[in-house]
Amino acid sequence: MNTSQSRGFIKGAIATAGLAIIGTLVFIYSGVYPIGADVEHNKLTLWSLEVLRDRSIANASEHIPVPENLQSADRLLAGGADYNDMCAGCHLKPGRSESDFTLGLYPVPPNLTLENPLKTTQEAQNQRRYWVIKHGIKASGMPAWAPGHDDERIWNMVAFLNRLPELTPAQYQVVTSRGDEDMGHH
Protein backbone atom coordinates (compact mmCIF):
# COMPACT_ATOMS: atom_id res chain seq x y z
CA MET A 1 0.00 0.00 0.00
CA ASN A 2 1.49 3.36 -0.96
CA THR A 3 1.25 6.60 1.02
CA SER A 4 -1.80 7.97 -0.83
CA GLN A 5 -3.66 4.66 -0.42
CA SER A 6 -2.75 4.66 3.27
CA ARG A 7 -4.09 8.20 3.71
CA GLY A 8 -7.26 7.26 1.84
CA PHE A 9 -7.77 4.25 4.07
CA ILE A 10 -7.31 6.34 7.23
CA LYS A 11 -9.70 9.02 5.96
CA GLY A 12 -12.28 6.35 5.11
CA ALA A 13 -11.93 4.74 8.53
CA ILE A 14 -12.35 8.12 10.27
CA ALA A 15 -15.38 8.96 8.11
CA THR A 16 -16.96 5.56 8.84
CA ALA A 17 -16.37 5.95 12.58
CA GLY A 18 -17.83 9.46 12.46
CA LEU A 19 -20.94 8.26 10.64
CA ALA A 20 -21.36 5.42 13.15
CA ILE A 21 -21.17 7.89 16.04
CA ILE A 22 -23.62 10.27 14.40
CA GLY A 23 -26.00 7.40 13.57
CA THR A 24 -25.84 6.14 17.16
CA LEU A 25 -26.57 9.62 18.54
CA VAL A 26 -29.50 10.09 16.13
CA PHE A 27 -30.90 6.72 17.23
CA ILE A 28 -30.49 7.54 20.94
CA TYR A 29 -32.06 11.00 20.64
CA SER A 30 -34.89 9.81 18.39
CA GLY A 31 -36.59 8.07 21.28
CA VAL A 32 -37.79 5.22 19.06
CA TYR A 33 -36.28 2.44 21.18
CA PRO A 34 -39.03 0.98 23.42
CA ILE A 35 -37.85 1.56 26.99
CA GLY A 36 -40.94 0.32 28.88
CA ALA A 37 -40.42 -2.62 31.23
CA ASP A 38 -43.30 -4.42 29.53
CA VAL A 39 -41.40 -4.72 26.21
CA GLU A 40 -38.40 -7.03 25.99
CA HIS A 41 -35.08 -5.84 24.57
CA ASN A 42 -34.06 -7.06 21.14
CA LYS A 43 -31.58 -9.96 21.21
CA LEU A 44 -28.50 -7.84 20.50
CA THR A 45 -29.31 -5.31 23.22
CA LEU A 46 -30.12 -8.04 25.75
CA TRP A 47 -26.92 -9.93 24.94
CA SER A 48 -24.85 -6.73 25.20
CA LEU A 49 -26.35 -5.76 28.55
CA GLU A 50 -25.97 -9.26 30.02
CA VAL A 51 -22.34 -9.60 28.92
CA LEU A 52 -21.56 -6.08 30.17
CA ARG A 53 -23.20 -6.84 33.55
CA ASP A 54 -21.61 -10.25 34.01
CA ARG A 55 -18.10 -9.19 32.96
CA SER A 56 -18.27 -6.00 35.02
CA ILE A 57 -19.33 -7.87 38.18
CA ALA A 58 -16.71 -10.58 37.64
CA ASN A 59 -13.99 -7.96 37.15
CA ALA A 60 -15.03 -5.80 40.11
CA SER A 61 -15.40 -8.72 42.52
CA GLU A 62 -12.46 -10.98 41.68
CA HIS A 63 -10.13 -9.74 44.46
CA ILE A 64 -12.65 -9.53 47.31
CA PRO A 65 -11.48 -11.67 50.24
CA VAL A 66 -14.17 -14.16 51.31
CA PRO A 67 -14.54 -14.82 55.05
CA GLU A 68 -13.85 -18.41 56.06
CA ASN A 69 -16.86 -18.76 58.36
CA LEU A 70 -19.66 -18.43 55.80
CA GLN A 71 -21.05 -21.81 56.89
CA SER A 72 -21.87 -20.69 60.47
CA ALA A 73 -25.42 -20.98 61.80
CA ASP A 74 -25.24 -17.41 63.13
CA ARG A 75 -24.55 -16.05 59.65
CA LEU A 76 -27.31 -18.19 58.16
CA LEU A 77 -29.90 -16.91 60.65
CA ALA A 78 -28.83 -13.26 60.45
CA GLY A 79 -28.68 -13.32 56.66
CA GLY A 80 -31.97 -15.19 56.36
CA ALA A 81 -33.93 -12.59 58.29
CA ASP A 82 -32.47 -9.81 56.14
CA TYR A 83 -33.14 -11.75 52.92
CA ASN A 84 -36.76 -12.24 53.93
CA ASP A 85 -37.20 -8.53 54.69
CA MET A 86 -35.26 -7.05 51.80
CA CYS A 87 -34.91 -9.57 48.96
CA ALA A 88 -37.71 -12.17 48.90
CA GLY A 89 -40.21 -9.82 47.22
CA CYS A 90 -38.12 -9.85 44.05
CA HIS A 91 -35.91 -12.94 44.37
CA LEU A 92 -38.61 -15.19 45.85
CA LYS A 93 -38.97 -17.74 48.65
CA PRO A 94 -38.93 -21.54 48.42
CA GLY A 95 -42.19 -22.74 46.89
CA ARG A 96 -42.83 -19.48 45.00
CA SER A 97 -42.27 -18.96 41.29
CA GLU A 98 -43.42 -15.33 41.02
CA SER A 99 -44.48 -12.30 43.03
CA ASP A 100 -46.13 -8.97 42.25
CA PHE A 101 -42.66 -7.50 41.73
CA THR A 102 -41.41 -10.24 39.42
CA LEU A 103 -44.49 -9.91 37.23
CA GLY A 104 -43.68 -6.27 36.45
CA LEU A 105 -39.88 -6.12 36.45
CA TYR A 106 -37.78 -6.39 33.32
CA PRO A 107 -35.35 -7.88 33.32
CA VAL A 108 -36.92 -10.39 35.68
CA PRO A 109 -34.82 -10.73 38.85
CA PRO A 110 -33.14 -14.11 39.22
CA ASN A 111 -34.99 -16.65 41.36
CA LEU A 112 -32.38 -17.16 44.07
CA THR A 113 -34.18 -20.19 45.50
CA LEU A 114 -32.84 -22.16 42.52
CA GLU A 115 -29.30 -23.41 42.08
CA ASN A 116 -26.96 -20.76 40.72
CA PRO A 117 -26.61 -21.34 36.95
CA LEU A 118 -23.19 -19.63 36.83
CA LYS A 119 -20.42 -22.10 36.18
CA THR A 120 -18.00 -20.56 38.67
CA THR A 121 -16.17 -21.63 41.79
CA GLN A 122 -17.89 -21.19 45.14
CA GLU A 123 -15.41 -18.42 45.99
CA ALA A 124 -16.19 -16.51 42.78
CA GLN A 125 -19.91 -16.93 43.39
CA ASN A 126 -19.52 -15.58 46.94
CA GLN A 127 -17.44 -12.64 45.72
CA ARG A 128 -20.01 -11.76 43.03
CA ARG A 129 -22.97 -12.05 45.38
CA TYR A 130 -21.25 -9.85 47.94
CA TRP A 131 -20.41 -7.24 45.31
CA VAL A 132 -23.95 -7.18 43.87
CA ILE A 133 -25.58 -6.86 47.31
CA LYS A 134 -23.16 -4.11 48.32
CA HIS A 135 -23.14 -2.08 45.08
CA GLY A 136 -26.39 -3.01 43.30
CA ILE A 137 -26.84 -3.02 39.51
CA LYS A 138 -27.73 0.13 37.60
CA ALA A 139 -31.08 0.27 35.80
CA SER A 140 -32.11 -3.18 36.99
CA GLY A 141 -34.07 -2.51 40.17
CA MET A 142 -31.27 -4.04 42.29
CA PRO A 143 -30.35 -1.42 44.91
CA ALA A 144 -26.96 -0.92 46.53
CA TRP A 145 -27.40 -2.03 50.16
CA ALA A 146 -24.02 -0.65 51.34
CA PRO A 147 -25.33 2.73 52.55
CA GLY A 148 -27.29 1.06 55.37
CA HIS A 149 -25.49 -2.26 55.78
CA ASP A 150 -21.95 -3.00 56.90
CA ASP A 151 -19.78 -5.69 55.31
CA GLU A 152 -20.56 -8.23 58.03
CA ARG A 153 -24.28 -7.95 57.39
CA ILE A 154 -23.77 -8.29 53.64
CA TRP A 155 -21.62 -11.41 54.14
CA ASN A 156 -24.43 -12.84 56.30
CA MET A 157 -26.79 -12.51 53.33
CA VAL A 158 -24.21 -14.22 51.08
CA ALA A 159 -24.00 -17.06 53.61
CA PHE A 160 -27.79 -17.39 53.54
CA LEU A 161 -27.89 -17.37 49.72
CA ASN A 162 -25.50 -20.32 49.67
CA ARG A 163 -28.04 -22.38 51.62
CA LEU A 164 -31.28 -20.97 50.18
CA PRO A 165 -31.71 -23.50 47.31
CA GLU A 166 -31.63 -26.37 49.86
CA LEU A 167 -34.43 -24.97 52.06
CA THR A 168 -38.01 -26.19 52.04
CA PRO A 169 -40.76 -23.60 52.58
CA ALA A 170 -41.09 -24.69 56.23
CA GLN A 171 -37.33 -24.50 56.85
CA TYR A 172 -37.25 -21.09 55.18
CA GLN A 173 -39.97 -19.85 57.54
CA VAL A 174 -37.94 -20.91 60.60
CA VAL A 175 -34.56 -19.66 59.36
CA THR A 176 -35.85 -16.24 58.28
CA SER A 177 -37.89 -15.31 61.35
CA ARG A 178 -36.64 -12.50 63.57
CA GLY A 179 -36.60 -12.64 67.35
CA ASP A 180 -38.55 -10.09 69.41
CA GLU A 181 -35.33 -8.19 70.21
CA ASP A 182 -34.64 -7.81 66.48
CA MET A 183 -38.09 -6.67 65.30
CA GLY A 184 -37.22 -2.99 64.87
CA HIS A 185 -34.12 -3.81 62.85
CA HIS A 186 -35.55 -2.44 59.59
N, C-alpha and C positions, 0 to 999 in steps of 0.2 A: 504494500500500500504506500503510495507516495504522499508527500506532505499535503497536497490539495485534497486528496481523497480522505486523509486523516482529519483535516479541518472540517470537511463536509460531513463526515461521520459524527464528529463531536457536535457540530451545529444541529444535526438531525436528532441526536440523542437529547440535547438540551431542549429542542423544540417539542419533542415527544413528551419529555418529562413535564414541561410547562403546560402542555395541553392536558395531560393527565391530572395535574394539580388543579387547573381551572375547571375541568369536567367534574372532579370530585367536589370542589367548592360549590359549583352550580347545583349538583345533586343534593348536597347537604342543605343549602339554603332554599331549595325549591320546596322542601317540606312534603315531598311526595312519598317518602318512605313511611309505611304504617308503623307508628310507634306505640299504639295501644297494646296493653297486656293481653288483650283477647285475640290478637292476631300473631301467629307464629312468625319468627324470622325466616328469611329464605335460607336455604342450606349453606350457602357460602358465608353469610353473616353469622349464622349459628356456629358453624365450624370455627370461624375466625375468633369469635368471642370465647368459645370453650377452650381452644388452644391457648389463647392469650391468658385466660384465667388460670388454667391448670399449670402452665409454664411459669407464670408469675408467682403463684403460690409455692410451687416447688422450689423456685430460685430463692424466694424471700425466706423460706422456712428451713432450708437445708442445713444450717449451722446452729439451730436452736438446740441447746442441751436438754435432753429429756430426763426428768427425775426418775430415779430407780424404783421408787415406791408407788408406782401407778396402780399396783394390784391391791393396795390396802383397802380394807372395808371402810375405814373412815373417809377416804377419798370417794369411794363409790357412793356412800350415803350423802355426803355433802354435794357432790356433783349431780346426783340424781334429783335432789330437791330443786336445785337450780335449773336443771334441764326441764323438769316438769313445769316450773313457773315461767321460764323464759323461751324455751325452744319447742316444746311439744305441739304448740298450736300450728307451727309450720312443718316441723320435721317428724311429727306424729309420735304415737305411743304404740306399744305392742297391741296387735289386734285391730288397728285402725289403718285404713288405706287412703283416707282423705280427710280433710277438715275444711271449714269455711275458707280459711286462708289458702289452702292448697288449690282449691277450686278456682280462685281468682288470680293467683300469682303466675307470672311468666317471666323467666323460666320457673318451672315448678321446683320447689325446694326438694333436695334429696330426702328420701325416706330413710332416716338414720336407724330405724329399727331393723333394717335389712343388712346383710353382710356388705362390707365396703367393696365396691366393684374395682377399686384401684388396685392394680397389680404392683404394690409397693411393699417394702419391708414394714414391720410394725413400727419401727422407729420413725421412718419417713411419714407414715400415716399419723402418728402422734404429733410430730412436728407440724404437719399441715393442718391438723385439726386445731392445735393450739393457735397457730397463726391466724386461721380464719376466725376463730372465736374472738381473739384479741383485736384484730384489725378490721373484720368484716369484709364485704365484697361490694364494691361500688355498683350502683344501678341494678342490684339484684334483690333488694329487700333484706339482705343479711347485714345487721348492724355491727358496728365495732363495740364490743363489750368492755374494752379496756378502760374507758373513762370512769366506770363505776365498779370495776372488778380488778382485784390485784392478781398477780401471776398465779399464786397458790390456788385461788378460786377457779381460775381458768383451767389449770391442770386438773383440778377435781372434776370438772366437766369432761375433760378428755378421758380421764379414768373411767367415768361413767359410760361414755360413748363406746369404749372398748368392750364393755359388758352388755350394752343395750340389746344387741341382736339375739342374745341368749335368753333374755327375760320373757317370761309369760306375762299376760296382762295382770294376773294376781301378784306375781313377784314384783312387777313394775310398781304397782300400787303401794306395796310395802316399802320398797327401796326409795321411792320418791316422796314419801310423806315427811312433813316437817314436824318437829316436836313443838310443844307449847312455847318453850323459851325462844324458838326460832321463828315464830309466826310473823313478826313485824320486820323480817329480814328484807323484804322487797317493798 
